[in-house]
C-alpha cells in the first residue's frame, strides 16, 4: 500500500526507494519474547549506559539485534523513546564491528539519557569488541 501511494508522485517514489535500500542494509530486529530470554552461558558486557548480551544466530546470515527499554527504568514514554533512538544511532555507527554470526541484545540503563553521541559510540564499540572476542564467538564444525 505504501508503494502504491508512492507511485503517484515521482519524488515520493524516489524517497521510498531510498528508504527500502536503507532497510535492506540494516540488521533485522528481534521481535519474539522467547528470543529476548537470556541463557546462563550467553556472554554479557555491563557498561554505565547499557548491558549488552550476545549469542549465536539460529540461521546463517540471519543476524539480529534487540533493544530492551523498561518502564521500571524509564517512567515516561518520551524517555523510553529517546533511549531506543540513541541505541539505534549508536548501533548504526558500529554495525561494521558486529559479528555476522551473533545476535545482540541491548538493555538500556538510566544514564543513557545523559550520554553524548561520541561517548555512546565509543562505549558501544568497546562492548561489541568484548562480545566479539574469539572465546565468546560461536564455533562451527
Residue pairs with C-beta under 8 A, 6 or more apart in sequence:
2 16
3 16
5 12
6 12
6 13
6 15
6 16
7 13
26 92
26 95
27 63
27 64
27 65
27 91
27 95
27 98
28 62
28 63
28 64
28 65
29 64
29 65
29 66
29 67
30 36
30 64
30 65
30 66
30 103
30 105
35 64
35 66
35 103
36 66
36 68
36 105
38 44
38 53
38 105
39 55
42 53
42 54
42 55
43 53
43 54
43 55
43 130
43 131
43 133
43 136
44 51
44 52
44 53
45 51
45 52
45 53
45 126
45 127
45 130
45 131
47 109
47 123
47 126
47 127
48 109
48 111
48 123
49 108
49 109
49 111
49 112
49 115
49 119
49 120
49 123
50 87
50 106
50 107
50 108
50 109
50 112
50 123
50 127
51 106
51 107
51 109
52 104
52 105
52 106
52 107
52 127
52 128
52 131
53 104
53 105
53 106
53 107
53 131
54 99
54 102
54 103
54 104
54 105
54 131
54 132
54 136
55 102
55 103
56 101
56 102
56 103
56 137
56 138
57 63
57 64
57 101
57 102
57 103
60 101
61 100
63 98
63 99
63 100
63 101
63 102
63 103
64 103
64 104
65 91
65 98
65 103
65 104
65 105
65 106
66 103
66 104
66 105
66 106
67 84
67 87
67 88
67 105
67 106
67 108
68 105
68 106
68 107
68 108
69 80
69 83
69 84
69 87
69 107
69 108
70 107
70 108
71 80
73 108
73 109
73 110
74 80
74 83
74 108
74 110
74 113
79 113
82 113
83 108
83 112
83 113
84 108
86 112
86 113
86 115
86 120
87 106
87 108
87 112
89 117
89 120
90 117
90 120
90 121
90 123
90 124
91 106
91 124
93 121
93 124
94 121
94 124
94 125
94 128
97 125
97 128
97 129
97 132
98 104
98 128
98 132
99 131
99 132
99 137
101 137
101 138
101 140
102 131
102 132
102 137
102 138
104 128
104 131
112 120
115 123
130 136
